[in-house]
Amino acid sequence: MAIKRTKAEKKIAYDKKLCSLLDEYTKVLIALADNVGSKQLQDIRRGLRGDSVVLMGKNTLIRRCIKVYAEKTGNHTFDPLMDLLVGNVGLIFTKGDLKEVREEVAKYKVGAPARVGLVAPVDVVVPPGNTGLDPSQTSFFQVLNIPTKINKGTVEIITPVELIKKGEKVGSSESALLAKLGIRPFSYGLQVTSVYEDGSVFSPEVLDLSEEDLIEKFATGVSMVASLSLALSYPTLAAVPHMFINGYKNVLAVAVETDYSYPHADKIKEYLKDPSKFAVAAPVAAADSSAAAAPKEEEKAPEPAEESDEEMGFSLFDD
C-alpha cells in the first residue's frame, strides 16, 4: 500500500523538482491551460517526452519556489517568470527548438461542445443544409432567428448563420441547438502565451519570424538610421557611403561651373559642350566592337549599365 504524503511533504518534493528544472533548463514556454483536461495533458507530456518537461501547479507556490531558488543560488535570471504566472498557466521546460516545441504542443487540441456560460474563442457559424431534425424541432431555430424550411420531413437551414460571435457567452438555446446538430465548435489545448530564454521574455509571434523577415527588418532599420544621419549631417556607418557620393556630386558640380578641372570632370564638361558628338560616336563604337567580338557576345550579353556608360562616352570610375 502506497504511503500518502502530507501537504508539507508534497510542497517540499515540488520545490525540489522545480529547482532541479531551473538548474537544468534555460528555455521555458508559458502556456495557458484553460479547458485542458487531464487526459489531454497526459498526451501532451507523452508527445514532448525526451527534451521537454511540462510542469503545472499553483502560481503562488511556483513564485515562492523561484524566489527561494534565487536567494539560495544568487541566480536571478528566472525572476521575469514570476510576472508571467497569471491565470491558469503551466511551464514547459525544454532543451529543443522553441518553435518546434510550440508546434508540437499545438497538435494536441481537442474539440469541445459549446457549454452554457463559456466565452466563445471563435465565431460560430451554422452552415446551410439538411439538419436531419424532425419538424417538431423548429422552435430552436425560431428562437435564434435562423431561416429554415421543411424538406422531405426534416428541417433544412436555408442560409449560413453566425450563431455566436467571438467574445460572447454561449446561451442555453445556442448550446442546445449545437448539441442537437452535433457541432463541436470549440477546440482547446495548451496555448503558448510567452517565451522565456536566458533571462529574456518575448512574444511567441517572434518564433514565426524567418531569416528573410529579420534581414528585411534589419535593412529597414539601417535605412532609417541612414536617413536620420543624413538629415542631421551626423556621420554613421549607414550614412557614410551616401555622404561620400553626395560630396563627390558637389565637387563635380563646382568643377563644371568653374575652371577647376580633373579627368572625370573633363569628360562631363566635354559632354555638356557637345552631346551630339557622343550620340554619333556611340553607335559606331558599338558596331565596331560587336563585329570584333561576335563570339563573345553569344556567350555573354553586356550588362545594361555598361552599355549606358559606353554610350555616354565616359565612366565616373575610369582613371
Secondary structure, 3 states (H helix, E strand, C coil): CCCCCCHHHHHHHHHHHHHHHHHHCCEEEEEECCCCCHHHHHHHHHHHCCCEEEECCCHHHHHHHHHHHHHHHCCCCCCHHHHHCCCCEEEEEECCCHHHHHHHHHCCCEEECCCCCCECCCCEEECCEECCCCHHHHHHHHHCCCCEEEECCEEEECCCEEEECCCCECCHHHHHHHHHHCCCCEEECCEEEEEEECCEEECHHHHHCCHHHHHHHHHHHHHHHHHHHHHHCCCCCCCHHHHHHHHHHHHHHHHHHCCCCCHHHHHHHHHHHCHHHHHHHHHHHHHHHHHHCHHHHHHCCCCHHHHHHHHHCCCCCCC
